[in-house]
Amino acid sequence: MPLHKGPEKPDERPASVNPFFGEANPVGGMTQAPPKHHLPDSPLPPMTAYQLVHDELMLDGNSRLNLATFVTTWMEPQAGVLMAECRDKNMIDKDEYPRTAELERRCVAMLADLWNAPDPAAAVGCSTTGSSEACMLAGMALKRRWSKRNPKPGARPNLVMGINVQVCWDKFCNFWEVEPRLVPMEGDRFHLDPRAAAELCDENTIGVVGILGSTFDGSYEPIADLCAALDALQERTGLDVPVHVDGASGAMIAPFLDQDLVWDFRLPRVASINTSGHKYGLVYPGVGWALWRDKEALPEELVFRVNYLGGDMPTFALNFSRPGAQVVAQYYTFLRLGREGYRAVQQTTRDVAVQLAERVEALGDFRLLTRGEELPVFAFTTAPGVESYDVFDVSRRMRERGWLLPAYTFPPNREDLSVLRIVCRNGFSTDLADLFVEDLGRLLPELRRQRHPFTSDRGAATGFHH
């Protein structure tokens, strides 16, 4: 969650309310709006309150034109109806809502089967508010297992991962006092190198994180090669280092489109996997999943049991109360699409990404780093010889046309590389891709006439931040 602070100078200028909003406003007749930064003294009629909030939200962007986010921005109306029916159900209260809890259990079982758990019935898992929470839980399990293997007082645990990991892993290491050991980018390798990762491991390594779908460029990390490098490490040193696969996006792409790719529980070293139901799981924001290959991978002492809501409820989560609507929507989507439906949706999305990448490259001003052939995501930068503008100029100018196109720099050792990235999601159709290319093509002549890049403040060029 972003942190907010109060206004430096409270804006208490009276705002007007359209008299057409109807009912008399107890605060100021029919035309004076309530204060912005403290509670009003009196209630408002429901329609007036609705219209005030509704009108202010009109200034938000159009989510369908947001090419930065991985999050689902469209679902079928039937899913919306189900979510509305379940938004008052507390996911933690399994005694009062046993069928909602049963749907969660079925989703875990379906994912265990999808990810080739050796014994799906033995796999354990839970829903979360998203992949960030799921990663925190997986990291906690890795740390607790390490502490049992290495009870030396004063030893500091470490976690090995590529520098391209999502910020949730930086948070985990900070919050849980784990040393992050980062494999840097080198040349045209924009994610983790298996051998370099193995070399960073020692007796205090709680695990290695492999990313199935990097947020920086959409590429898969080589999970099988990573496990092989750690197998070789164990043969040489006796160190047995588990792997967690952060499949926030790719764990809902690879099982349907890349079935020959071995990345999941088929690899004995993979102890846990997470994914975002609200990304390529095709559910509105608010649901993620964490699974462990068996009970041994999730220490029992991390699971709490409470009975003050009635019944005996095991829970492993950072949150307690949360709505059951997203879990129900996930089960609906699993039923609605099945394997063939997911395959069709994800293939269509990948096709749009690959075709769009080719069309962007054909404009002549850009160089592709990836082509949308793994995640339906691709990154590109300006071509050699383009000096009048940079990627931040492109991002800023495309925003004027309604497109949120993120521009950002890569981390060490490729801070010299600034890129644009396009995330294709279900709902980003071929027609929208056509409109995007047309807008980008119309913009290029203006950018070419610039004397130099105008975006001196890169942070202001785009609202996107890693």
N, C-alpha and C positions, 0 to 999 in steps of 0.2 A: 504494500500500500504506500502511496506517496505521502510524505509528511506535509502538513499545512500549518501555517502560523497565521495569527490574526492580522487584520489589515493594519499597516503602519499608521494610517489616518482613516478612521472609519468613515465610510461614505454614507451619510445619513440624509442626503438630498432626497426630498420627497419625490417619488416616482408616481406617474399617473396610471390609473387603471381605466381601461376603456369602459365607458358607461354601458356599452352593449354587453359587458359581462353579466349585467342583469341585476342580481340581488343587491340590496343596499349593503354597503360595507360598514360594519360598526366602527372601524378604525377612523374612517374619514369619508363618510357618505358613500358615494359610488365611484369616486375618482382617485382617492389617495391610497397608494400601496402600503403594505406593512414595512417595517424596518428590515434591513438586510442583515445586520450583525448582532441583533439581540431579539429575544422572543417578543412577539407582539403582545400587547396587553389583553387583547380580546380575540376570540376565534373569528375565522373567516368562513363564509359559506363555502361548501365543498367545491362548487363549480368555479368560484372565483379563485380559490387556491390552486385548483387544477390548471386553470387557464394561465395563471401567472407562471407556474413552473413549466408548463408546456411551451409557452412562448419563449422563455429563456433558453430552453433546450434546443430551440430551432437553430441556434448559433453553433451547435455541435456539427462536426463534419459528417459526411455521408459514409457510413461504414463500408458500403460496397465498393467505394473508391479508395479505400485504405489499403495500399499495397505493402504496408509495413507489418501489419499484424498477422499472426498465425491463427488468431481466434476466429471461431465460426461466427459468421454474421447473417446466416440465413438458415431457417428450419421450416419444415412444413407446418401449416396451420394446426394440424392435428397434434403435433408435438407441443405447440404453444398452449393448446387447450389442456393437455395433460399436465403441463407445468403449472398452469394457473390453478388446476384442481389440487395440486400437491404442494403449493408454496407455503402452506401453513403447517406442513408436516415436518417435525423435527427429526432429522436423520438419526440422531443419537438415541432417540427414544424407541428402541426396538420392541419394547413391551407393548406400547400403545399402537405402534405402526408395524406389526409383524410382517405384513405383505410387502411393504416398502423395503424392510430389511431383507426379505427373501429375494427381491429383485436385485438388490446389491450383491447378495451371495451368488446369484446366477451370473451376473456380469463378471464377477471374479472368476468363476468357473469357465466361462466362455473365453476370457482372456488367457487363462492358464492353458486351455486347449489350443488357442490361436498361437500362443508363443511356445508351443511344444514342450510343456513341462513333462518330465519323465513320468510322473504320476499326477495328472491334474487334480485328483481328489486329495493329494497330499500337499499341494501348493496352498499357500496362505496369502491373503491380500485384503485390501480395503479400498474404499473410495476416499478421496481427499478433495480439497477445494481446488486443486490444480496440480500441475507437475512440480511447482516449487515446494509445496508441502510434501508431496510424495518423495522428492529428492531429500528433503530434511529427514524424513522417516527412514529412508534407505541408508542415509549417512549415519544416523543414530545407531541403526542395527550393525553397521560395519564397525563403528567405534566400540560398541559394547562387546562384540565378538573378539575384537583385537584385545580389549582389556582383559578378557578371560585367558587369551593365549599368552599375553605379555604382562604379568602382574608386577613388573619392576616399578618400584616407586620413583616418581620424578620423570619417567619416560614421556616424551611428547609425541603424540600420534601425528601422522601425516597422511595426506590424501593426494594421490598422483592423478593428474588430468591434463588435458590440453588447455592452452591459454584461451582457446575459443569457447570454453564452457559458458553456459548461461549464468547470469549474475547470482542465481539462487545458490550455486555452489560456493561462490565467494562468501555469501551470507552464512552458509552452513559452517564453513571453516572459521569465520569470525565468531559466530554465536557459540559454537561448541568447542572453541579453542583447539582447532586442528590446524597444523601447518599445511598450507597449500603448496604442493610441488608441481610447478607448471611446465609443461613441455612447450617451448616457444614455436612460433611459426618460422619457417625457413623457406626462402625462395617462393616457389609456387605450391608449396605444401602449406595449406591453410588450417590443418587440424593435427591431431596427435600422431606422433610416430611411435609405433609399437616398441621398437628397440630402445628408443630414448626413454620411453615410459618405464620399461623394465629396469633400466639403469638407475632410475631415481628411487627405486624401491629398496627398503631395508626392513629390519625386524620391527620397526615402528609404523610401517605402512598399513593402514587399516583397509585399503582397497585401491583399485584404479577405476576411474570413471571413463567409460567409452560413450561417445555421443552418436546416436543414430539419427543424424540430421543436424548439422551445425547451423545455428541461427545466423552465422556470418555469411555463409555462401550456399547452404543447402546440401552440402556434401555429407555422405556417410563416413564415419570413421571405421577403419578395418577391424571390427570386433574379433573376428576369428584369428587374425594375425596377432592381435593384442594378447589373446588367450594363449596362443602358441608361444609368444615371447615369454609370457609368465610361466608356462609349462617348462620351458628351457631354463628359466631362472630357478625354478624349484629343483630341477635335476642337478643344477650346479651348486646351489646354496642351501636347499631344504626349505626356503621361504615359500609359504603357501599363501599367495595373495589373491583374494577374491575380486571379481569384477562386478560392478554395477553398470547396467546399460541405461543411460538416460535416453529413452525413446520418446521424448515429449511429442515429437512429430512423426519420426520414422517408424515407430512401433505400430502405427496404424496405417502405414503405407507399405512397408516391405512385405508383410505377410500376404498381401493381395497382389502386389505387382512384381516383387522380387523373391519369389518362392524358393529359388535355388540359393539365395544368399543365406549363409549360416551365421546368425548373430545372436540367437535367443537361448532358451534353456537347453537346446541341443548341445550347447557347449557346457561341459560340467563345471567350468570355472565361473560361469555366470550365476551369481547368487541371487540377484534381484533385478527387476526391470520396472521402470515407471513410464507412464504415458499421460498425455492430456486428452481427456475425453472431449474437451472444448476446443481442441485444434482439429486434427484430421480424424478424430473420433466423431466429429460432425454434430456436436451438441453446443448449445449456447454456453457462455462463460460460467464457470463455477464448479467444474468437476475434473478430477484427475484420478489416477489409479496407481497403486503400488503393489507389486506382487513379489513374493519370495518363493524360491523353488521348493522349499519344504520347511517344516517347523524348526529345523536346526539352524536355518539361515536367519530366523527372526527370534532373538532371545526372548524367552517367555516373560522375563521380569520387566520387559518394556510394555507389556500389555496390562492395562488396568481393568479392573472389574468393579462396577458400581451397581448398587441395588436400590438407590434412593429414588429412581424413576419407576421402580417395579421390575421384577425379574433380575436375572444375572446377566449383565451386559459387558462383554469384553470390548475394550476400545483401545485403539492405537492411533492417535491423532494429535495434532497440535491444537486443533480447535475442539470445542465440545458441541454446542448447538449449531446446527446449520440446516438449511432447507433440504428436503428430499427430492425437490422437483428435478434437479439436474440428473440425479441417479435414475429416476424414472424415465427421463428423456433419453438417457443412454440406453436403457433396456429397450425402450421403444425403437430406437434407431437400429440396435442389433437385430430386433425382430423384423423391422420394416425392410432392411436391406439384405441381411444375410451375407454370406461370403461373395456371392455373385454380384449383389447390389453394391457392396463396398468396392469390389474390383472395378465395376463399371464407373462409379463416381470418381475413384482415385485415378483411373486411367484417363478419364476425360480431363481431369485437372492437370495431370502430367502432360497430356497432349497440348493443352493450351499453353503451359509453361514452355515447352520445347519449341513450339511454333512461334510464340512471342519472342523468345530469346533469339531465334533466327532472324526475325524481322527487325529487332533492335540492332543486331549486328549488321544487317544489310543497309542500315542508314549510313554506315561508313564512319561515324564519329565515335563509335564505342568499341571497346574490346571486352569480350565475354571472359569471365573467370570460371563460371560454371554455366551449364546449359539446361538446368531443370530436369536432368535425367535421373536423379535420385529423389530427393524431395522435389515437389513441384515449385521450386524456388531457384532463382538464379541471380548472380551478382555480376555487375559489369562496371567498367571504369571508362574514362575518356581514352580514345585511341592515341598512339604516339603522334605528335605533331599538332594536336589540339591544344592551343595555348590561350585562346581568347576567353575561354570559360572553363569552369571545373564542375565536378559533380554537385557541389553545393549550390551553384547557380542553377543547375538543372532542377534540383529538388525545389528550390525556392520558386522558380517560375512555373513549374508544374502544379504547385500548390495553388497558384492563382487560377488555374483551370479546374480546381476541385480535387486533384489527385494528391494523395499523401504518399510521396515517393521518398523513402528514407535514404539519406546520404550520411556516411560515417567513415571514420578511419579504422583500419585494422589495428590490433594490439601489437606489442613487441613480438618479434623483431620486424614487423612489416607496418610500422606506423607511417611509413612513407606512402602507403597505398590507401587511397580514398575511393570508395565505391558507392554505387547505387544498388539496391536490392529490391527485387519484386517477388512477393509471395502470392502464388496463385492458390485460391481456395475454391471450394464448391460455391457456385454463385458468381464467380468471376468468369463470365462466359466468353466465347469467341467474339461476340459483338462488342463487349466491353473492351476486350483486348484490341479490337480494331480501332475503337475510339481512342484508346490510349496511344497507339502508334500514330494515329492521325494528329493528335494533339502534340506529341513529341516531335513529329516531323515538321509541323507548322512552326514550332518554337525554334528549331535549329538555325534557320537563317538569321534571326535576331541575335541569337547567342554568338554566331560566327562573326557578326559585325562589331562585337565588343572589342575594346582595346586590350582588356585584361579581365581576369575574374573579379567580380564585384563583391563576392561574399567574403568579407574580411572576418566577420564574426561567425565562425562555423557553427557555434551552438545555436545561433538564431536561424540558421538556414533550414533546419528541419526540427520538427517536434520529437523526432525519434532519438532515443538514447539507449545504449546497451547498459 
